[in-house]
Amino acid sequence: MKRILYLIVATLLMVTFMGGCSAEGESPKETTEAEKTTVQEQTEKQTTEKITEKETEPESITDENGNEVTTLAPKAKLDRTPVNCDHIDPSKPMIALTFDDGPSANTGRLLNILERNGARATFFVVGKYIKGNEALLQKMVANGNELASHTWSHANLSTSSDEVIISELADTRAAIKKATGVDAPLARPPYGAHNENVKNIAASQGISLIMWSLDTRDWESRNATAVYSKTMSNVRNGDIILCHDLHKTTVDAMESVIPSLIQSGYQLVTVSELLTYGREELTCGEVYFRR
């Protein structure tokens, strides 16, 4: 009996061992072409999804205050009729006088001074002051001057919400267009305050931002002699000069500053003329300080 049991156990062990060897010794099943195609399609799909996610993910950068802001697509050039610079003499230096915070009670006299001297300037107007002063803006355009935005309410854009920035820029631009029929794709942030967010929103609205290279400090001195001295002592070819037609003393200074600049050989042109003469169009969302 013991011998029979031994034989049975031995036989069972042998069968189990042979089966295991056969399973372990089998060749790997060859992958069919259909299976290869399926795997490749799945891999390509996963790769495409990752690339798409990467490409569409907004790129974030940090502004000067350490706040994270999202950048937009590459900025485009201003979409407008090419600036007419036929009157510019390339052999002479040129500068751009700019006036902020108007129109005011002093703007009309300033326009007369410019016209009398055959000079042009750029006026960064505050939107809420346009109503009732449409005739002044129309005269600015008729005399070859340039109109631009200084926001609707002189708001500090760098501390404003997106909604406020958008409306401050868009509403002023619309008011200028309504009053004169002329588009105004340039803007100067009050106080010169701007950050990456302001630049991005300006870019989305097709606006370029204009700063300055020479500050007359007319808002500080409120003195015509000081404004004259500051201007004539520091002016250089290609300058964008910051003034404010809000102040009577500034316009008083222009009685002497404008003819003196011309006598010194400078052409007084608009900001767009200064920055685009012989060059490509301005870029939306970019900040310009001088030629």
DRENMISE-429026 format. One record per atom (N, C-alpha, C, O): x, y, z. Coordinates in steps of 0.1 Angstrom, whole numbers, plus 5000, padded with zeros to 4 digits. Layout:
BEGIN
XYZ...
This chain:
BEGIN
500849885000500050005000500950135000500650224992501950135009502850245010503550264996503650384992503850154989504550164976503650234966504050314958502350194967501350244957501250394959501150474950501050434972500850574975502150654971501950774966503350594973504550664969504550694954504950804949504150584946504150604932503150714927503450784918501950714934500950814930501450954932501351044924502050974944502651104948503751154938503751264934504651054935505751084926505251124912505751214906504151054908503651084895503051224894503251294885502251254905501651384906502751504906502551604899503851484913504851574914505551594900505851714896505751484893506351494880505451564870505951644862504151544870503251614861503251764864503251844854503251794876503251944880504552004876504452114870505651934877506951994874507052014859507552114854506551914851506651924836505752044831506052114822504552054837503652164833504252304836504152394828504952314847505652444851506752474841506852584837507552374838508652394829508152434815508752524808507052374811506452404798506052554797506252624787505352594808504852734809505952834809505952934802507052804817508152894818508952904805509653004802508952794798509752784786509052834773509652834763507752874774507052924763507753054757508153134765507753064744508253194738507253304740506053274740507653434742506753544743505853544731506253534720504553574733503653584722504053714714504153824719504153694701504553794692503453904691502253864689503854034692502854144691502454154676503254164667501154154674500654174660500754314656500954404664500654334642500754474637499654564642499854674645498454494644497354574649497554624663497254734666498154534671498454574685499554684685499454774694500554674676501554774676500954914672501255014678500054914663499355034659498555094670498655214672497855014677497055064689497955124699497655234704499055064703499955114712500555254708500655344715500955254695501555374689500555494690500855604693499255464686498255564687498055614701497855734703498055524710497855564724498955654729498755754736500155614725501355694729501355834723501555934730501055834710500955964703499856054709500056174711498755994713497656074719498056134732497756244735498756044740499256094753500256214752500156314759501156194742502156294740501556424735501856534739500556414726499856534720499156604731499156724732498456524740497756594751498656664760498356774765499856614763500856684771501356804765501456914771501656794752502156914745501057024744501357144746499856984741498757074741498557144754498357274754498657074765498457124778499557234781499357334786500757194776501957284778501757414770502057524775501357394758501257514749500057604753500257724751499057554758497857634761497957684776497157774780498857634784498957674797499557824798500557844792498857914804499258054804500658064811500957994820501558144805502858164810502758274821502358384818503258244833503258334844504558394847505558324846504658524849505858594853505558674865504358694869506558734871506458814883506758954880507758984874505859054884506159194882507059244893507559174901507359374892508359434901507859434916508759454925506659404918506159394932506059254937505559224948506459164929506459024933505158954930504958834934504259024923502958964920502958884907503558924898502358764908502358684896501258734886500158754889501758754873500858804863500958704851501958644849499958704843499858614832500158694819499558794816501158644811501458714799500458674788499858564788500358754778499458724766500358684755501558654756499658664743500358624731501358734727501258844732502358694718503258804713502558924709501458914702503059044712502359164710502459204695503459184688501359264690501259304676501659454675501759524685501759494662501959634659500659714660499559654658500759844662499559924662498859914648499459924638497559894649496759884636496160024633495060054639496760104625496260234622496860274609497760214603496360384604496860444591498260494594498560554604499260464585500660504587500760654590500060734583501560684599501760824603502460904591503460854586501861014588502461104577503661184583503361274591504861154578505961224583506661304572507861334572505961334561506461404549507161544553508061584546506661604563507061744567508361734575508961844577508861624579510061614588511261624579511461554569512261704584513561714578514561624585514861654597514961524579515861424585517261484589517961424597517561604584518861664587518761734600519861784606517561754606517461834618517061744630516361644628517461784642516961714654515561734656514961844652514861644663513461664666513161614680513761524686512061674686511661634699510061644699509461694690509561584710508061584711507661644724507961594735506961764723506361824735505061754738504261724729504861714751503561644754502961724766503661774775501661724766500961794777499861704782498961654775499861694796498961604803497861684810498061804812496861614814495761654823494761754818493861794825494861784805493861874799492661794793492661674795491861864786491862004783491462084795490762044803492062214795491762304806491562444801491462464788491362534810491162674806492362734799492262834792493562664800494762714794495062654781495962704774494362554777494662474765494562564752495362554743493562644751493262724739494462814736494862824725494962884747496162974745497362894740498162934732497562774746498662684742498562654727499562654720497362614722497162584708497562704699498062684689497162824704497562944696499062964695499563004685499762934706501262944706501862844697502762884689501362724697501862614688501662654674502562644665500462704671500062734657500862854652501362854640501062954661501863074657503363034653503963104645503862934659505262894657505362774648506462724645504262734642504362614633504762494639505462404633504462474652504862354660503762264662502562304662504062144665503062034669503361984683504561984687502361924689502561864702501561744703500661724695501761664714500761554717500161584730500761614740498761574730497961604742497461474748496561404741497861444760497261324767496161374776496361424787494961364770493761424777493161324787493161204785492461384797491761314807490261304801489661404798489761174801488461154794487361234800486461274792487261244813486061314819486061464816485061534819487161524811487261664807486861694793486861804788486661584785486361604771485061674768484961764760483961624775482661684773482661834775483061874786482161904766482162054767483362114761483462234759484462034758485662084752485962024739487062024734484961974732485161904719485761994709486561954701485462124709485962224700487462234701488162244691487962224713489462234716490162114710491162124703489561994712490161874706490061874691491061834685489061924686488961934671489962024666490562004655490262134673491362224668492662164669493562184661492862084680494162014681494461934669495561934663493461854664493561764653493761854640494661814632492961954638493062034626494362104625494862124613495062134636496362194635497562094634498762134635497261974633498361874632498861814644499861734644498161844656498661794669498061654670497261604662498561584680498161444682497361434696497761494706496361354695495561324707495861184713495961094705495961174726496161044732495461044746494961144750495460924752494760904764495560924777496760884777494960994787495660994800494660934810494660974822493860844806492860764813491560854815491560974812490560794820489260864821489260954834488761074833489860914845489760984857491061014864491161034876492160994856493561014861493760904872494360944883493360784870493560674879494960614879495660624869495360574890496660494891496360354886495860274894496760324874496460194868497260084875496759964875498360104880499159994886498559944899498859834903497660014905496959964917495459944914494659914923495059944901493659924898493359784893494259714889492059744894491659614890491659604875491659714868491559484869491559474855490359544849490459614838489259534855488059604850488159754850487759814840488859814860489059954860490059994849489760094842491059924848492059954838491459954824491660044816490659854821490059834808489159954805489160014794488259994815487360094812488060234812487660314804489060254820489760384820490460414806490360524801490960304800491560324787490560324776490560414767489660234776488660214765487660334765487360384754487260384776486260494776486860624771486260704764488160644775488760774770489060764755488760864748489460654751489660634736488360654728488360724718487260604734485960614727485560764727484960804717485760834738485360974739486161064729485561154723487461034727488261104718487761084704487661174696487460954701486960924687485560984685485361034674484760994695483461054693483561204691482761264683484461264698484661414697485261454684485061564679486161374679487061424667486961334655487361374644486461204657486461114646487861054644488060974634488761074653490161024652490460924663490060944674491060814659491360704669492660754676493460824671492760704689493860744697494460624704494160584715495460554697495960434702497160444711497860344715497460574715498560594725497960634739496860704739498560594749498160634763499360654772500360594770499160744781500160764792499460744805498560814809499960644813499460614826499660734835500860774836498760774843498960884852500060844862500160734866500860944865502060924874503160844868504160814874502860794855503860704849503760564855504560484852502660544863502560414870502060304861500960304856502860204859502460084851503259964856504259974862502659844852503259724855502959624844502359664834503359494845503159404835501659384831501259364820500859394842499359374839498859494831498059474822499259614834498859724826499259714812498459744803500459674810501059654797500259554789499959564777499959444795499159334789497759374785497259344774497159454794495759494790495859604779494959604770496859684779497059784769497259714755496659754745498059604756498259524744496959464738496759464726496159414747494859354743493959454737493059424729494159584740493259694734493959764722493459854717495159714719495859774707496359914711496360004702496959924723497460054727498960044731499359944736499760154727501060164732501160264743500460364743502060244752502260334764503460424762504560384758503160554764504160654762504560724776503760774783505860724778506360784790507060914786506560984778508260944792508961064788510461054792510760964800511261134786512661134789513161254796514261264801512361364795512661494802511361544809510361574802511461554822510361604830510661744834511661774840509861834829510061984832509762014847510162124852509161924854508761944868507862064870507862134880507062094859506262214859505162204870504662304875504762084873503762054883504262094897503462114906505562084898506262114911506562254913506362314923507262314903507662454904506562554903506662664909505662534894504562624890505262764887504762864892506362764880507062884877507562874863508262784859507162974855507462974841508962984838509462914829509763064846511163064844511862934847512762894840511362864857511962734861511662634850512562554847510462634844510162544834511062574821511462474815511162694818512062734807513462684809514062624800514062704820515362664824515562514823516562464818514662444829514662304830514662244816515362144813513862294807513762244794514962274785515562184780515362404785516462444776517762384781518662374772517962364794519262314799519462164797520562114798518362094795518461944794517961884782518161754780517361954772516761894760517861834752518961884750517461714746518361644736517561594725516361584726518161574714517561514702516761384706517361294712515561374702514761254704514061244717513361144720514061354725513361364738511861364736511361424727511161304746509761324748509661404761510161364772509161524760509161624771507861624778506761644772507861614791506561604799506261744804507061814811505061794801504461914806502961894809502461794807502361994815500961994819500262124815500562224821499362114806498562234802497562274812496762364810497462194823496562224834497062354841496162424847498362384840498862494848499162614839499762604828498662724843498862854836500362884834500762934824501062854845502562884844503262804833504262854828502762684831503362604820503162674807504062674798501862714804501562774791502362914790502762944780502462984802503263104802504763074797505363144789505262964802506662924798506762884783507762914777505662824778505762784764505862904754506262894743505463024759505563144751507063164747507363224736507963124756509363134753510063004749510963004741509562894755510162764753510062724738511062684732508862734733508662684719509462764709510162694701509462894708510362964699511762944701512562934692512162924714513562904717514062764712515162754707513262664713513562524708513762534693514662474688512862604687512862614672514162684668514862644658514462794674515662874671516962794674517962814667516862694683517962604686518062494675518962404676517162494666517262394655516362274656516362184648515562264667514662144669513362154661512762264660512962044656511662034650510761984661511061884668509562044663508662004673507561924666506661974659507561794669506761694662505861624672506061634684504961544667504161464676504961334681505961304675504361274691505061154696505161044685506160984683504061024678503960924668504960954656505660864651505061084653506061124643507461094648508361044640507761134660509061114666509460974666510660934662508560884670508960744673508860654660509560554660508160694650507960614638508660664626508860584616509160784626509860834614511060744610511960724618511060694598512060604594512160474601513160394599511160434609511160314616509860244615508860294609509760124620508460044619507460094629507760174638506260054628505160094636505360054651506159964653504760134660504960094674504259964678503359924670504659904689504159774693503159794704503359874714502059724703500959734713501559684727502159574727501259754737501659714751503059744754503459724766503859794745505259834748505259974754504360054752506360004761506460134768507660204761508760154760507360334757508360414750508660534758507860604764509960564759510460684767511060794758511060914762511560754747512260854738512460784724512260664723512960864715513360804702514660734703515160674694
